[in-house]
Every structure is written in C-alpha cells, then in structure tokens.
Amino acid sequence: MVAATAHVKYTHKAGAPLTEVPDVGDGAEIYADGTRGGLLIGAAEDAPGCEDELDLEGWKQGESHVLCQTYLVPAGSKDLEVHWVPEDGEDEPFVWKFSAE
C-alpha cells in the first residue's frame, strides 16, 4: 500500500464568515482502480500545501483554502480518482480522474 493525498481547493463563495470549523474536506475520497482506498487519519494536515481545517474558523467570503485527505491505495494502481460529495450526500459526487503512471 502507498499513500495518495488529494489536494482540493475550496472557496467560500457567499454568506457570512464561518463560525465553526468547516467540514468540506471530509467529503473527499480517493479511489484506485475503482476501489475506495483506506483513509489515513491525521496524515493530510502535515502534507506540503495542505491546511488544517481546525485553523479555518472565521473563513470569510471570497477566501480559498486547500484541504487534503490522504488514503492508502494499492501500490501499482493504474487509475486514481478523487470523489467529492457535498455535505448533504444526496447529490452525485464530483469526480476527477488521474492516471497513476
């Protein structure tokens, strides 16, 4: 197994500053060759270019932040996908596809 980290840039488009820690990053998942990887809890906050959600209280309209999720996927996987599902979980996920080669 190898670690794969998804870096997703989120922008607070409208509304008042957030008064709580956002949970938008929790909706990101990584799939390798069609199978969801295993979430590696706590790893993403230390990855270069990733921000810690706990530091984003008071996130203002127009601000963007890069939040990350790290998953363990099988070494040698050919295709990787990042899926992001909105908080309510009722909409279809956004999917970005990447070749692992």
N, C-alpha and C positions, 0 to 999 in steps of 0.2 A: 504494500500500500504506500501511496505517496500523498503528500498534502497538495491540495489545489485551493487557491484563495480567489474568491470573486470580489472584485473592487467595483462597487456600484455608487455612482454619484447621484445624490438626491438633492432636490431643490424645493424649498418651502415656497410654493407659488403664491398662496393667498392666505389671508387671515392674520389673526393676532399672533404675537410670539408664542411659541410653545411653552406651557407652564410645567410640563412634565417631560421626562426623558422619552424621546421618540422610540418607537419600536419598528420602524420601517425596515431596518436591516434584517429583522427576524424573518422576513418573507423571502429572502434569497436562499436558493438551494442549488447545489451542483450535482449534475448527473454525468456519469461516464458510461458511454456505450449503452445509453438508455436506462441505466440503473442508478438510483439516487445513492450518492456517497454517504459516508457516516460523518455527522457533524463533529468537528474537533473544537470543543467548547474552550473559549478563552484564548485561542491562538490568534485570531484576526486582529485583536487590539494591538499586538506587537508587530504586525507586518508593516513594512515600509509603505507609506502613503495612506494608511488606514487611520481613521479617527475613532475614538472611544465614544460610544453613544452616551455614556454617563456624563460626558463633558458638554453635551449639546442642549442642556436645559436653557430655555430662553432663545431658542433658534428663531431668528427673525425672518419675515417675509423677504424673499429675494436671495437669502443665503443658501449656499450649496455646501454639502459635506460628503466626503467619501467614506462609506461604511462598508465593512468587509465581513464575509463569512468564509471560514476555512473548513473544508471537508476532506476526508480521506477517501481516495479513489484507487482502484487497482492500477498498479504500475503497468505500462504498456497499453493503456486505453487509447483508442483511436479517435473518438469523438467526445467532446465535452460540451455540456450545455449549462447555462445559468438560467434558472427559472426564478421569476419574482412574482409573487401573488399578492395582490392588495390585501390590506388588513382584514377586510370582511371575509376573504377567502371564497367569495361567491363568483368572482369574475375569472375568466380564463387567465392563466399566467402569461406574463411577457416572457419570451424565450430568446436567448442569444446563443448561437451555435458557433463552436470553435473546433478546429482540427487540432488534435493533440500532437501532431507530428511536426 
